[in-house]
Amino acid sequence: MKNPKLLLLRLICSLALVGLVAAVPRLRAAGDDDFDSYAIKITAAWFYSQPSGTLQSAIGGGVIDLKKDTEFSSYSTFAGKIDWKFTRKNHLYFVATPFTTSRQTVLSRTITFQGQTFAAGLATQSELKANLYAAGYQYDILRRRRGHLGIAVQIDTYDSRASFNAAAQITGDGVRHLSASASRLVPIPVLGPEVRFYLTNSPRLYVQGDVYGMYFFGYGNFLSSVGQLGLRITKHLNVDAGYQLGSRLNANNSSSRNRFGLSLTQTGAIVGIEVPFGGTGQ
C-alpha cells in the first residue's frame, strides 16, 4: 500500500497546480505593491529524493539499473537558491543541489563498467554523484499585486561521477581489488515558465510552481516540474511545502573513454523556507 502521507502530499501539490492554472488569467488585473516584492531572496529546502535510472559505460558492458543492480534507495538532500530581482520584472539567480548516494550490495547479476567486470555474488560498493549547479535569468511577463508569471532560461550543469569497488577472491593470488570509475560534466540549457499566485487578497497564502525542459537530439534531454504551497510567517520569512513531480536528466552515452551515459529521475517531497530582503511588499 502506498504511503498515505505521500498520497496527501501529492494531492496538495496537484491542487496547487490546478490553482496555478486558474490563477494565470487573474494576473492580468493591475494592482498596487506586489505581495512578493523583494530585491534579494534566499531559498533553502530539504528534498527527500527517490532516485531511479540507469548507467551505461563508455567501454563495453550493458545498461546498469540504479534500483535493480545497485539498490540505490531514497535519501535526503537539500537545495539552495539565491534570486536577485534587479528590476521589478528581471531576475538573475543561482541554484545548487547536491546529489551523492552510495550503496554496498551483493550483485544479483554480472555487470561490466568501464571495462571492469563485477561478477554476480560479489559484494560491491557503488557510488553515484550528480551535483547540480545552475545560473539563470527570469523575466516576468505578467507581474501584479497577487502574483506573477515568468519565463526563465538557465544553464544546468551536472558534475557527475560513477564508481564501483569490490574485493574479489582469486585462488592462488589472494584478494584482488576491482575498481572502475568515470566522470562527466553535463551542461544543459533549459527554459520554462515559473508562476506564483496568492490565494486571497493578502500575502498570507500562495501556490507556486515551475516546469523546465529542453531536448537535444543526439546529446540528451532534461525535464523537471515542481508544485508547492506557501505560507508567509513574517515579512522576511515564508515556509513552503510541495512535491517534485519529476526531474529527469538523460545524457546519452559518449564515445569518450572517461565518460558514461546517465539517465537519472528524481521525485519526492520538498519542504523549505524563503527569506526575502528589500522591496515594498506588505
Salt bridges, closest charged atoms under 4 A:
ASP34 OD1 - ARG88 NH2 2.90
ASP34 OD2 - ARG143 NH1 3.37
ASP36 OD1 - ARG143 NH1 2.90
ASP36 OD2 - HIS148 ND1 3.05
ASP69 OD2 - ARG109 NH2 2.79
ASP83 OD2 - HIS91 ND1 3.16
ASP140 OD2 - HIS91 NE2 2.79
ASP140 OD2 - ARG143 NE 2.81
ASP159 OD2 - LYS129 NZ 3.71
GLU194 OE1 - HIS148 NE2 2.74
GLU274 OE1 - LYS41 NZ 3.95
GLU274 OE2 - ARG196 NH2 2.65
